[in-house]
Amino acid sequence: MVIRKEFRVHLPISVAEYQVAQLWSVAQASKQNTGGGEGIEVIINEPFQNEEYGSGQFTHKIYHLQSKVPAFVRILAPRGALEMHEKAWNAYPYCRTEISVSAFILLFH
């Protein structure tokens, strides 16, 4: 027999306010990790409309990770291996994210 318990946490803000706060916190984290050619590069940031998810925000970002790994990894990694591409469709509460590393795709094909 399985016993399920549900706990609910009541937040002092509305769902709409939470959505704005979530977007703000993601933008702040991106800003703090960016600088000097490193960090997060935003390629596309635009609204989208979808039948399944409704309206939301689409972003395409490139994460430059060269300064986040040890030196020997930078030496051994093939060109482009330390760049991660993220495509995200954020339609709160639904979110779909695709992450790819193009250098590894080329190695395994």
Rosetta silent file (secondary structure, phi, psi, omega in degrees, C-alpha in Angstrom):
SEQUENCE: MVIRKEFRVHLPISVAEYQVAQLWSVAQASKQNTGGGEGIEVIINEPFQNEEYGSGQFTHKIYHLQSKVPAFVRILAPRGALEMHEKAWNAYPYCRTEISVSAFILLFH
SCORE:     score description
SCORE:     0.000 S_00000001
   1 L     0.000  132.674 -179.294    0.000    0.000    0.000 S_00000001
   2 L  -105.468  130.695  176.728    1.342    3.410   -0.988 S_00000001
   3 L  -105.588  124.673  177.962    0.594    6.470    1.079 S_00000001
   4 L  -107.274  135.257  176.575    0.782    9.770   -0.751 S_00000001
   5 L  -123.604  137.925  179.633    1.124   13.038    1.065 S_00000001
   6 L  -116.341  130.663  177.055    0.790   16.413   -0.568 S_00000001
   7 L  -117.242  136.624  178.205    2.363   19.540    0.834 S_00000001
   8 L  -120.271  135.887  177.641    1.534   22.983   -0.462 S_00000001
   9 L  -108.838  119.930 -179.854    3.601   26.071    0.067 S_00000001
  10 L   -85.263  124.073 -179.421    1.634   29.286   -0.058 S_00000001
  11 L   -95.077  147.778 -179.845    3.569   32.059   -1.713 S_00000001
  12 L   -81.352   13.089  179.733    3.048   35.719   -0.841 S_00000001
  13 L  -131.441  163.614  178.852    2.855   36.592   -4.556 S_00000001
  14 L   -83.280  170.880  179.137    0.524   35.813   -7.442 S_00000001
  15 H   -64.676  -39.594  178.683    1.358   33.503  -10.359 S_00000001
  16 H   -63.916  -40.799  177.836    1.799   36.514  -12.677 S_00000001
  17 H   -67.022  -36.167  177.676    4.225   38.128  -10.227 S_00000001
  18 H   -63.778  -41.509 -179.767    6.122   34.846   -9.935 S_00000001
  19 H   -61.826  -43.959  177.852    6.508   34.674  -13.721 S_00000001
  20 H   -63.193  -42.657  179.974    7.974   38.183  -13.834 S_00000001
  21 H   -64.665  -37.423  178.848   10.307   37.361  -10.932 S_00000001
  22 H   -64.741  -45.824  178.867   11.466   34.167  -12.646 S_00000001
  23 H   -62.866  -40.156  179.430   12.325   36.025  -15.869 S_00000001
  24 H   -64.021  -43.790 -177.716   14.135   38.732  -13.883 S_00000001
  25 H   -66.473  -35.545  176.384   16.214   36.198  -11.931 S_00000001
  26 H   -66.066  -42.126  178.649   17.274   34.405  -15.143 S_00000001
  27 H   -64.068  -40.523  178.669   18.300   37.746  -16.685 S_00000001
  28 H   -64.586  -43.263  179.121   20.294   38.677  -13.551 S_00000001
  29 H   -63.231  -40.076  178.071   22.111   35.322  -13.524 S_00000001
  30 H   -63.542  -43.071 -178.824   22.972   35.735  -17.214 S_00000001
  31 H   -65.074  -38.876 -178.485   24.283   39.255  -16.607 S_00000001
  32 H   -70.730  -26.538 -177.797   26.457   38.174  -13.664 S_00000001
  33 L   -97.939   11.000 -175.727   28.080   35.352  -15.662 S_00000001
  34 L  -118.216  140.673  176.538   28.835   37.449  -18.742 S_00000001
  35 E   157.515  143.673  176.722   31.824   39.644  -19.478 S_00000001
  36 L    66.585   30.267 -179.626   35.087   39.784  -21.413 S_00000001
  37 L    83.354    0.547 -179.867   33.829   37.595  -24.253 S_00000001
  38 E  -110.728  169.333  174.184   32.813   34.853  -21.848 S_00000001
  39 E    98.732 -137.108 -171.628   29.498   33.830  -20.376 S_00000001
  40 E  -112.489  125.797  177.384   26.112   33.866  -22.059 S_00000001
  41 E  -109.043  119.124 -179.879   25.448   35.331  -25.498 S_00000001
  42 E   -90.312  116.621 -179.304   21.771   35.894  -26.303 S_00000001
  43 E   -88.642  -49.597 -179.342   21.189   35.387  -30.026 S_00000001
  44 E  -131.747  135.949  174.512   17.365   35.540  -30.159 S_00000001
  45 E  -145.549   96.841 -174.372   14.920   36.725  -27.521 S_00000001
  46 E  -145.296  154.464  176.691   11.408   37.089  -28.903 S_00000001
  47 E   -71.068  153.513  176.039    7.811   36.249  -28.015 S_00000001
  48 E  -138.218  161.611  178.361    6.184   33.179  -29.565 S_00000001
  49 E  -128.371  131.951 -177.257    2.677   31.747  -29.878 S_00000001
  50 E  -139.417  141.767 -179.880    1.937   28.024  -29.759 S_00000001
  51 L   -65.744  -39.777 -176.074   -1.341   26.084  -29.783 S_00000001
  52 L   -76.949  -43.773 -174.191   -0.182   23.601  -27.149 S_00000001
  53 L   -98.624  -19.778 -175.550    1.666   25.932  -24.745 S_00000001
  54 E    91.482 -151.526 -178.866    0.047   29.302  -25.428 S_00000001
  55 E   -93.929  150.838 -178.888    2.114   32.480  -25.575 S_00000001
  56 E  -169.581 -160.172 -176.625    5.602   32.736  -24.164 S_00000001
  57 E  -121.924  130.476  175.795    9.200   33.741  -24.769 S_00000001
  58 E  -104.426  132.225  175.689   11.676   32.015  -27.105 S_00000001
  59 E  -132.877  141.694  171.737   15.395   32.419  -26.478 S_00000001
  60 E  -120.749  118.053 -177.188   18.454   31.083  -28.257 S_00000001
  61 E  -124.433  151.580  172.206   21.604   31.430  -26.157 S_00000001
  62 E  -118.402  123.392  177.341   25.209   30.377  -26.541 S_00000001
  63 E   -94.964  118.111  176.745   27.097   29.556  -23.345 S_00000001
  64 E   -94.391  113.816 -169.328   30.848   30.211  -23.697 S_00000001
  65 L  -109.753   13.640 -174.964   32.474   27.939  -21.140 S_00000001
  66 H   -56.980  -41.887 -176.424   36.230   28.393  -21.805 S_00000001
  67 H   -83.463   -3.707 -177.096   36.949   30.069  -18.453 S_00000001
  68 H   -95.635   -3.938 -177.631   34.770   27.598  -16.513 S_00000001
  69 L  -118.727  159.245  177.507   36.906   24.497  -17.189 S_00000001
  70 L   -63.646  158.996 -176.054   40.474   23.531  -16.194 S_00000001
  71 H   -59.877  -39.388 -177.876   43.336   24.452  -18.555 S_00000001
  72 H   -66.177  -29.076  176.412   43.994   20.856  -19.655 S_00000001
  73 H   -69.575  -40.381  177.431   40.368   20.545  -20.817 S_00000001
  74 H   -60.517  -37.516 -178.791   40.750   23.718  -22.913 S_00000001
  75 H   -71.142  -42.279 -175.570   43.857   22.217  -24.528 S_00000001
  76 H   -82.093  -24.661 -174.645   42.271   18.815  -25.244 S_00000001
  77 L   -72.006  137.390  176.636   38.787   19.972  -26.262 S_00000001
  78 L   -68.320  161.852 -178.726   38.132   20.322  -29.982 S_00000001
  79 L   -58.257  130.054  179.467   37.236   23.737  -31.401 S_00000001
  80 L    86.797   -5.395 -178.150   33.689   24.672  -30.433 S_00000001
  81 L   -72.190  -19.760 -178.722   33.396   21.965  -27.765 S_00000001
  82 L  -100.740   23.538  173.072   33.244   24.556  -25.020 S_00000001
  83 E  -119.859  124.487 -178.603   30.239   26.317  -26.540 S_00000001
  84 E  -114.333  128.808  179.498   26.814   25.076  -25.561 S_00000001
  85 E   -99.699  132.014  178.760   23.705   26.145  -27.503 S_00000001
  86 E  -124.240  125.719  172.074   20.397   26.433  -25.665 S_00000001
  87 E  -115.243  122.964 -174.879   17.029   26.944  -27.338 S_00000001
  88 E  -130.484  133.743  173.666   14.217   27.507  -24.839 S_00000001
  89 E  -111.934  104.686 -174.536   10.484   28.007  -25.258 S_00000001
  90 E  -108.117  105.936  176.481    9.252   29.393  -21.945 S_00000001
  91 E  -126.630   82.721 -173.183    5.467   29.624  -21.630 S_00000001
  92 L   -47.172  130.953    7.106    4.936   29.504  -17.887 S_00000001
  93 L   -90.184    6.776 -179.713    4.203   26.960  -16.444 S_00000001
  94 E   -95.490  140.405  177.747    5.404   25.003  -19.503 S_00000001
  95 E  -146.577  130.408  176.043    9.023   25.145  -20.614 S_00000001
  96 E  -120.868  130.202 -177.791   10.835   23.226  -23.346 S_00000001
  97 E  -130.992  131.778  174.768   14.626   23.437  -23.579 S_00000001
  98 E  -115.700  127.118  179.354   16.974   21.953  -26.173 S_00000001
  99 E  -120.660  132.554  179.652   20.700   21.918  -25.390 S_00000001
 100 E  -141.222  151.729  173.762   23.349   20.973  -27.934 S_00000001
 101 L  -123.192  106.500 -170.959   27.125   21.029  -28.289 S_00000001
 102 H   -63.447  -33.146 -178.487   27.917   21.184  -31.997 S_00000001
 103 H   -65.821  -37.956  179.504   31.520   19.923  -31.727 S_00000001
 104 H   -73.818  -30.057  174.855   30.418   16.661  -30.122 S_00000001
 105 H   -63.107  -41.582  178.403   27.705   16.177  -32.716 S_00000001
 106 H   -67.529  -34.150  178.749   30.381   16.385  -35.425 S_00000001
 107 H   -66.518  -35.203 -173.268   32.609   13.893  -33.564 S_00000001
 108 L   -97.969    3.804  176.616   29.938   11.212  -33.317 S_00000001
 109 L   -95.631    0.000    0.000   28.488   11.410  -36.834 S_00000001
